[in-house]
Amino acid sequence: MITPELAETLTKYPLYSQDSKKKDAICICVFFIGRVRWYVLEGQPEGDDFTLFTIVVGMNETEYGYASINEMEAIEIKTGIPELPNVKIQRDRDFVACPIGFIQDAELQEFLTQMEAVL
């Protein structure tokens, strides 16, 4: 999931590097499975893993959180159809890094607006 190019990009955005940037924080990439999306803001290697700071959208609650690439790689949804492979988390290859406030995702933008009101 972490390509050499993505690892290189993330060196510019280590953990805690975008604190307090709010909607101006750069979203580096997006991972997804089904309707769940991880908007990646920061990340760095930690041992044989990679820790990402993300906003995860599409579950019960939208929230900021840390994600382990090793754990994300282990997630899969069983299709129940023998001819079809299980579904794994994928990276949106068409996504271009941009400020998180520019992303056209209503759930994400509602969350960011609520967070700005609290902070």
Backbone torsions as a table, in degrees:
resi	resn	phi	psi	omega
1	MET	NA	-33.8	177.7
2	ILE	-95.6	105.0	176.9
3	THR	-79.0	162.7	176.0
4	PRO	-57.0	-36.9	179.8
5	GLU	-66.4	-42.0	178.7
6	LEU	-67.0	-41.1	177.4
7	ALA	-59.3	-41.5	178.6
8	GLU	-64.4	-44.5	178.6
9	THR	-60.8	-42.3	-178.0
10	LEU	-65.9	-20.2	176.5
11	THR	-62.6	-22.8	177.9
12	LYS	-83.0	-11.2	-176.0
13	TYR	-133.5	60.8	178.4
14	PRO	-66.5	166.7	180.0
15	LEU	-52.8	138.8	178.3
16	TYR	75.2	2.2	-175.7
17	SER	-75.9	-17.8	-178.5
18	GLN	-114.5	16.5	177.4
19	ASP	-52.1	138.8	175.1
20	SER	70.7	8.3	177.8
21	LYS	-82.7	-13.0	178.3
22	LYS	50.7	-127.3	-176.0
23	LYS	-71.3	-7.6	177.4
24	ASP	-89.8	-5.8	177.8
25	ALA	-62.5	139.3	-179.6
26	ILE	-81.8	127.3	171.6
27	CYS	-88.5	118.9	-173.2
28	ILE	-82.9	-40.5	179.4
29	CYS	-160.9	171.9	-180.0
30	VAL	-131.9	132.2	171.2
31	PHE	-110.2	152.7	-179.4
32	PHE	-152.2	156.1	168.6
33	ILE	-151.6	124.6	-174.4
34	GLY	58.5	-129.2	179.1
35	ARG	-98.4	8.1	178.3
36	VAL	-89.9	130.2	179.9
37	ARG	-125.7	137.2	173.2
38	TRP	-110.4	112.7	176.0
39	TYR	-91.6	112.9	-172.4
40	VAL	-89.1	122.5	179.5
41	LEU	-104.9	-31.8	-176.5
42	GLU	-151.3	163.4	175.9
43	GLY	-177.1	156.8	177.0
44	GLN	-160.6	154.0	177.4
45	PRO	-69.9	145.9	175.5
46	GLU	-142.3	100.6	-175.7
47	GLY	64.3	-128.7	179.1
48	ASP	-93.4	18.2	-178.2
49	ASP	-125.5	178.1	175.6
50	PHE	-134.8	126.5	178.0
51	THR	-102.0	129.5	179.4
52	LEU	-114.2	146.4	169.3
53	PHE	-104.4	123.1	-170.9
54	THR	-134.8	167.4	161.7
55	ILE	-111.7	121.0	-179.4
56	VAL	-103.4	128.8	-175.2
57	VAL	-124.2	143.1	174.0
58	GLY	107.4	0.8	174.5
59	MET	-102.5	-163.4	180.0
60	ASN	-54.1	-44.6	-179.8
61	GLU	-131.9	143.2	171.4
62	THR	-81.8	136.5	-177.6
63	GLU	-158.1	156.2	169.0
64	TYR	-75.5	149.4	175.9
65	GLY	-176.7	169.3	177.5
66	TYR	-98.7	142.5	-179.9
67	ALA	-131.0	139.1	176.3
68	SER	-96.1	127.4	177.0
69	ILE	-60.8	-40.4	178.9
70	ASN	-58.7	-42.8	178.8
71	GLU	-68.5	-40.9	179.5
72	MET	-63.2	-38.8	179.4
73	GLU	-65.4	-24.7	-178.9
74	ALA	-83.1	-13.7	-177.9
75	ILE	-77.4	133.2	173.7
76	GLU	-153.4	149.6	176.5
77	ILE	-105.3	125.4	179.0
78	LYS	-76.0	129.7	-178.7
79	THR	-78.2	-25.7	-177.5
80	GLY	78.6	1.2	179.5
81	ILE	-115.2	114.9	-174.2
82	PRO	-54.0	-32.8	-177.5
83	GLU	-76.7	-16.0	-177.1
84	LEU	-105.4	138.1	177.1
85	PRO	-72.4	158.4	174.2
86	ASN	-64.7	154.8	-178.3
87	VAL	-92.9	131.3	-179.9
88	LYS	-117.2	163.6	176.8
89	ILE	-63.1	137.6	-179.9
90	GLN	-125.5	161.0	173.9
91	ARG	-98.0	137.9	176.0
92	ASP	-74.4	102.1	-175.9
93	ARG	-71.1	-18.2	-179.9
94	ASP	-89.8	-9.5	-177.0
95	PHE	-69.6	136.1	176.7
96	VAL	-111.8	128.5	-179.3
97	ALA	-51.9	137.8	-178.6
98	CYS	-163.3	166.9	174.2
99	PRO	-58.7	138.4	-176.2
100	ILE	-58.7	-29.2	179.3
101	GLY	-69.0	-13.6	-179.6
102	PHE	-90.1	-11.5	-173.7
103	ILE	-74.9	130.4	-178.6
104	GLN	-84.1	79.8	177.3
105	ASP	-143.5	107.6	-174.0
106	ALA	-58.8	-41.5	179.4
107	GLU	-63.1	-43.5	179.2
108	LEU	-62.4	-48.3	-176.8
109	GLN	-66.1	-36.7	176.4
110	GLU	-62.5	-43.4	178.1
111	PHE	-61.1	-47.1	-179.1
112	LEU	-61.9	-39.8	178.7
113	THR	-64.6	-42.9	178.1
114	GLN	-63.3	-39.8	-179.3
115	MET	-67.5	-38.6	178.5
116	GLU	-64.6	-34.9	178.8
117	ALA	-67.6	-32.4	-178.9
118	VAL	-78.4	-37.3	-174.9
119	LEU	-85.1	NA	NA
